[in-house]
Amino acid sequence: MDNFSNFKSSGHAWITGTVKMLRPEKGYGFLRGVDGIEYFFHRESTLDYDTLTVGMGVRFVPSAGTQGPRATAVEPL
């Protein structure tokens, strides 16, 4: 079972937002959640990083990272 299946079946609280910025050469980006918070995410936190575009709607599981809010299990809407 992959990490995304684990999140879907575990009852984690998903929220929605939009892709704010992408750094494809570095493999990370930032999302703006509907809660107004900016979340960092890494390529490994998405099913297909290369399909994401700035302004695209996404859903994700928010978490606390060592340097601030982090998004995990990022999926396009």
C-alpha positions, 0 to 999 in steps of 0.5 A: 500500500502506498503512502497516499492510500494510507492517508486516505484510509486513516481519517486524516483531515484533508483541506483544499488550496491552490499551488502558489509557487513551484521550483521544478529544478529543486523539486518543491513548491508552496501551496496556499490553503483555504485557511490562508496558511502557506504550506511547503511541499516536496516532490515526494509528497505528490503523486505526480509533481510534474502535472502541477501548475501554479494556480491549480486547485489541490487537496492535501493533508496539513502537518507541522514541519520543522521549519513551518507548515507542511503539506503531505499527500498533495493531489490535484483536484 
